[in-house]
């Protein structure tokens, strides 16, 4: 009787362990399920009043948006180089109700600090400084914000101004923490080598549970060839991969930009098609936003979203020149063309995941950099993600 009881107890224990194992496996599988996007469904547009005031600052030039799910708080970076108000990131609440954006409410402002602890001085008072914020992402693991600056490369009337681009970590109050060292070939120079003016780190995104940072160049480095233009679809820019722990650049990928979709009426530095933002969808997929504009089509910006697969991507970190050593570009697939909306499309520069919808689907929120211009519209778009 004792032996039978012991045998029964052992079988019961094995059965319980098996159930626990299945449950754990199921939970782990559910927890680690990758985010996927098969298509996007446009839900709503919200227009913020032009140049509204908040705590003695002008709200505008919103070049990047990010969302912290835990605090239900958004971060909006302005690309104001301390011209209208000191360089800054805004805290915001975006209320979604009935699958529409009910309100976008600015709730706080974070003034970005230099390493010396001071805010950036008024634009033009110090030629060695120009904060040009283009993207900002919050890392809840470290409670830090990383923001990208395009710096300055300006030659005018015999004067030259070089302010190097930067990827900078700050605290939630804007205090300087650290920077990521620029890789070789990514410093501004006075010659045609390095990055072009206003064509650097336009987009950044965390991936791999905040262990990895990707940063995208808007346009090609000089050594990588020509910029995109009407009739030319061979422009190659770069997306960089950084290890957060070591802050080292561990990979660089070639990205093939589309051509400028329309013929400009006048040659202009702003005739451009480039990457305006990126967002990691999962551990191996990026959402890449290409933004194009051409003189003569001033009231319209051309926005296209692509899914880019990093699996099998060729690491070009040791390739100093795409002109001399043609690379294998990343595979990209068109996900959404904003022109299909048949409505006004302004200068979209920011993308983030927003709050999930009641049906469990994820959302994407986009924001516009209106350049503080009365001729532009401070739009926010809401999309539903079809998995």
C-alpha positions in Angstrom: 0.0 0.0 0.0 2.8 2.4 0.8 4.6 1.6 -2.4 1.4 2.2 -4.5 0.9 5.5 -2.7 4.5 6.6 -3.3 4.1 5.6 -7.0 0.9 7.6 -7.3 2.5 10.6 -5.6 5.4 10.5 -8.0 3.1 10.4 -11.0 1.1 13.3 -9.6 4.2 15.3 -9.2 5.4 14.6 -12.7 2.0 15.6 -14.1 2.0 18.8 -12.1 5.5 19.7 -13.3 4.4 19.0 -16.9 1.5 21.3 -16.6 3.7 24.0 -15.0 6.2 23.6 -17.8 3.5 23.9 -20.5 2.0 27.0 -18.7 5.5 28.6 -18.5 6.2 27.9 -22.1 2.9 29.3 -23.2 3.4 32.4 -21.1 6.9 33.0 -22.4 5.7 32.5 -25.9 2.9 35.0 -25.4 5.2 37.5 -23.7 7.9 37.3 -26.4 5.4 37.5 -29.3 6.9 39.9 -31.9 5.0 43.0 -33.0 4.2 42.7 -36.7 2.6 45.1 -39.2 0.7 43.9 -42.2 -1.1 47.2 -43.0 -2.0 50.5 -41.6 -5.5 52.1 -41.3 -5.8 55.9 -41.0 -8.1 56.9 -38.2 -7.8 60.6 -37.5 -6.1 63.9 -37.9 -5.6 66.5 -35.1 -4.4 70.0 -35.7 -2.7 71.9 -32.9 -3.0 75.7 -32.9 0.0 77.5 -34.5 2.8 78.6 -32.2 0.8 78.2 -28.9 2.5 79.3 -25.8 3.5 77.1 -22.8 5.5 78.4 -19.9 7.0 81.2 -21.8 8.0 79.0 -24.8 6.6 78.7 -28.3 5.3 75.2 -29.1 6.5 74.3 -32.6 9.1 72.6 -34.7 8.0 69.2 -33.3 10.5 66.9 -35.0 10.2 63.8 -32.9 7.6 62.0 -30.7 8.0 59.1 -28.2 5.7 57.4 -25.8 6.2 56.0 -22.3 3.4 53.5 -21.7 3.9 53.2 -18.0 3.4 56.9 -17.3 1.0 57.4 -20.3 3.3 60.3 -21.3 4.6 61.5 -24.6 7.8 63.3 -25.3 7.9 65.9 -28.2 11.3 67.4 -29.2 11.4 70.8 -30.8 14.1 71.5 -33.4 14.3 75.2 -32.3 18.0 75.9 -32.0 17.3 78.2 -29.0 16.1 80.9 -31.5 12.5 81.3 -30.1 12.9 79.6 -26.8 15.8 77.5 -25.2 16.3 74.0 -26.8 13.7 71.7 -25.3 11.6 68.6 -25.1 7.9 68.8 -24.2 5.9 66.4 -22.0 2.5 65.8 -23.4 -0.8 63.8 -23.0 -2.5 62.6 -26.1 -6.0 61.5 -25.4 -7.5 58.9 -27.8 -11.2 58.5 -27.6 -13.5 56.6 -30.0 -10.5 55.9 -32.2 -9.8 59.6 -32.6 -7.3 62.1 -31.2 -9.5 64.0 -28.7 -6.7 66.4 -27.5 -2.9 66.9 -27.5 -2.1 68.7 -24.3 1.4 70.0 -23.5 1.9 69.3 -19.8 5.6 70.1 -19.2 8.8 71.4 -20.7 12.3 70.0 -20.3 15.1 72.4 -21.2 18.1 70.5 -22.6 21.4 71.2 -20.8 25.0 71.3 -22.0 27.7 69.3 -20.2 28.5 72.4 -18.2 24.9 72.3 -16.8 23.7 75.4 -18.6 20.9 75.8 -21.1 21.9 76.5 -24.7 22.3 80.2 -25.3 20.2 82.2 -27.8 20.9 81.1 -31.3 23.7 83.1 -33.0 25.3 84.3 -29.8 27.9 81.5 -29.8 29.0 80.1 -33.1 30.4 76.9 -31.5 26.9 75.9 -30.4 23.8 75.0 -32.3 21.3 72.4 -30.8 19.2 71.1 -33.7 17.0 68.5 -32.1 15.5 66.0 -34.5 14.5 62.9 -32.5 14.1 62.0 -28.9 13.5 58.6 -27.3 12.8 57.7 -23.6 14.5 54.7 -22.1 12.5 53.4 -19.1 15.2 51.0 -18.1 17.7 53.8 -17.4 15.2 56.6 -16.9 17.1 58.6 -19.6 16.2 60.4 -22.8 18.5 60.3 -25.8 18.2 63.1 -28.3 19.8 63.7 -31.7 21.2 66.9 -33.0 22.2 67.6 -36.6 24.7 70.4 -35.6 25.7 72.9 -38.2 27.8 73.1 -41.4 27.6 76.6 -42.8 29.9 78.6 -45.1 28.7 82.1 -45.8 30.4 85.4 -46.7 33.8 83.9 -46.0 32.8 82.7 -42.6 32.6 79.0 -41.7 30.7 77.5 -38.8 31.2 73.8 -37.9 29.1 72.4 -35.0 29.4 68.6 -34.8 26.3 66.5 -34.7 25.6 64.5 -31.5 23.6 61.7 -29.8 23.2 62.8 -26.2 21.8 61.2 -23.1 20.0 63.5 -20.6 18.0 63.0 -17.5 14.2 63.5 -17.4 15.0 67.1 -16.2 17.3 67.7 -19.1 20.6 67.4 -17.3 23.5 66.2 -19.4 24.6 62.6 -18.8 26.8 61.4 -21.7 27.2 61.3 -25.5 27.8 58.5 -28.0 31.1 58.9 -29.8 30.8 59.7 -33.5 32.1 57.0 -35.7 34.9 57.8 -38.2 33.6 59.6 -41.3 30.6 61.1 -39.5 32.2 64.4 -38.5 31.5 67.6 -40.4 34.4 68.8 -42.4 35.1 71.8 -44.7 35.5 69.6 -47.7 33.2 67.2 -49.4 33.8 64.4 -46.9 31.5 63.5 -44.1 27.9 64.4 -43.7 25.9 67.0 -45.6 24.3 70.0 -43.9 21.0 69.2 -42.2 21.3 65.6 -43.3 22.5 63.7 -40.2 20.8 61.9 -37.3 17.2 62.7 -38.2 15.9 59.5 -36.6 16.7 57.3 -33.6 15.0 54.3 -32.1 15.6 51.8 -29.3 15.4 48.0 -30.0 16.1 44.7 -28.3 14.5 45.7 -25.0 16.5 48.9 -25.0 19.8 47.2 -25.4 20.3 48.6 -28.9 20.0 52.0 -30.5 19.5 52.6 -34.3 20.3 56.0 -35.7 19.5 57.0 -39.3 21.2 59.6 -41.6 18.7 61.7 -43.6 20.9 61.8 -46.7 24.1 60.1 -48.0 27.5 61.0 -46.7 29.6 62.8 -49.3 31.8 59.8 -49.6 28.8 57.6 -50.3 27.6 59.4 -53.4 24.9 61.8 -54.6 21.8 62.8 -52.8 18.4 61.7 -54.1 17.0 63.8 -56.9 14.3 63.7 -59.6 15.1 60.8 -61.9 17.9 59.5 -59.6 17.0 56.6 -57.3 20.5 55.4 -56.5 21.1 57.5 -53.4 22.5 55.4 -50.5 22.4 56.6 -46.9 23.2 54.7 -43.7 21.5 53.3 -40.7 23.8 52.8 -37.7 23.5 50.3 -34.9 24.9 51.1 -31.4 25.3 48.9 -28.3 23.7 50.9 -25.5 25.9 49.4 -22.7 29.3 50.2 -24.4 28.0 53.1 -26.6 29.9 51.5 -29.5 28.9 51.5 -33.1 28.7 47.8 -34.0 27.0 47.9 -37.4 26.2 50.2 -40.4 23.7 49.3 -43.1 23.2 50.8 -46.5 19.7 52.1 -47.2 18.6 52.9 -50.8 16.5 56.1 -50.9 13.8 56.6 -53.4 14.0 59.4 -56.0 12.6 62.8 -55.5 9.0 62.2 -56.8 8.5 65.5 -58.6 10.7 67.9 -60.6 11.6 71.0 -58.6 11.0 74.3 -60.4 14.2 75.9 -58.9 17.5 74.4 -57.6 17.4 74.6 -53.8 19.1 73.0 -50.9 15.8 71.9 -49.6 15.0 69.8 -52.6 15.4 66.5 -50.8 14.2 63.0 -50.2 15.6 61.4 -47.1 14.9 59.4 -43.9 13.0 61.7 -41.5 12.5 59.0 -38.7 12.8 55.4 -37.9 11.0 53.1 -35.4 11.9 49.6 -34.4 8.9 47.2 -34.8 10.6 44.2 -33.4 14.2 42.8 -33.0 14.8 42.7 -36.7 12.4 45.1 -38.4 12.4 48.9 -38.7 9.7 51.2 -39.9 11.4 53.9 -42.0 9.8 57.1 -43.0 11.0 58.8 -46.2 10.1 62.5 -46.5 10.5 64.4 -49.8 10.0 68.0 -50.7 10.6 70.0 -53.8 10.6 73.7 -54.6 7.5 74.6 -56.6 5.4 72.1 -54.7 5.7 74.1 -51.4 2.3 73.1 -50.0 2.9 69.4 -50.1 5.3 67.0 -48.5 5.7 63.5 -49.9 5.7 60.8 -47.1 6.2 57.1 -47.6 6.6 54.4 -45.0 8.7 51.3 -45.5 9.2 48.1 -43.6 12.9 47.2 -43.5 14.2 43.8 -42.6 17.6 43.6 -40.9 17.8 39.8 -41.2 20.7 38.9 -43.4 21.7 42.5 -43.7 25.2 43.2 -44.8 27.3 45.1 -42.2 29.1 48.0 -43.9 30.9 49.3 -40.9 34.3 48.8 -42.5 33.2 50.3 -45.9 34.4 53.9 -45.9 32.9 54.8 -49.3 29.8 53.4 -51.0 31.0 55.1 -54.2 34.2 53.1 -54.2 32.8 49.9 -52.7 29.1 49.5 -53.7 27.2 47.8 -50.8 24.2 45.5 -50.6 21.3 47.7 -49.5 18.7 46.7 -47.0 15.5 45.1 -48.2 12.6 47.5 -47.9 8.9 47.1 -48.6 6.4 49.9 -49.1 3.9 49.9 -46.3 1.9 53.1 -46.7 2.0 56.1 -49.0 0.5 59.2 -47.4 -0.6 60.5 -50.8 -3.3 57.8 -50.8 -5.1 59.8 -48.1 -5.9 62.6 -50.6 -5.6 65.3 -48.0 -3.1 67.9 -46.9 0.2 66.3 -45.9 2.7 68.5 -44.1 6.3 68.0 -42.9 5.9 64.8 -40.9 9.1 64.0 -38.9 8.0 62.0 -35.8 6.7 58.5 -35.3 5.9 56.5 -32.1 3.7 53.7 -30.9 0.7 55.1 -29.0 -1.9 53.6 -26.6 -3.5 50.3 -27.7 -7.0 50.5 -29.0 -10.0 48.8 -27.3 -9.7 45.9 -29.9 -6.1 45.3 -28.7 -4.5 46.6 -31.9 -1.5 48.9 -31.5 -1.5 52.5 -32.8 1.0 54.7 -34.5 1.1 58.5 -33.9 2.8 60.9 -36.3 3.7 64.6 -35.7 4.7 67.4 -38.0 7.6 69.8 -37.8 5.9 73.1 -38.8 9.1 75.1 -38.7 7.2 77.8 -36.7 5.7 78.9 -40.0 2.2 80.4 -40.5 2.2 78.6 -43.9 2.4 75.1 -42.3 0.0 73.0 -40.2 0.9 71.4 -36.9 -0.7 68.0 -37.7 -0.9 64.8 -35.7 -2.1 61.6 -37.4 -3.4 58.5 -35.7 -3.2 55.1 -37.4 -4.3 51.6 -36.4 -1.9 48.8 -36.9 -3.2 45.6 -38.6 -0.9 42.8 -37.3 
